[in-house]
């Protein structure tokens, strides 16, 4: 991700998890909707404590981080 987009995405993810706690479904929906509004449509977000992934996404639009014991995957299709 470009630096500015990556920083914004991390802020959105941390805000969402702080707001929703362990309700990962609500947190991922908030992240997806916020990223769609800020950076255009087709964003996907998965949050959980144990998952693997194999995806196809647009080049340079992938964020995979860990925060508060949860893994967060955010990418643009």
C-alpha positions, 0 to 999 in steps of 0.5 A: 500500500502507498504510505498514506493509505497504509497509515489511514488503514491502520488507523481505521483498523485500530479504531474499529477494534477499539470500538467493537472489541471482540465483535469481529464481524462488526469491526470488519464491516466498519473497516470495509465500509470506511475503506470503501468511502475513503479509497473507492469500492471493492475493499474486503476485510477479515478479522479473526484469531486464527485463519489462513488466506490465499487471495487475489488482489489488486497490486499494492492494495493489501494490509495484513497486521496483528492488533490486540490478539487479532489478525486483520486482512484488508485488501482491494479486489 
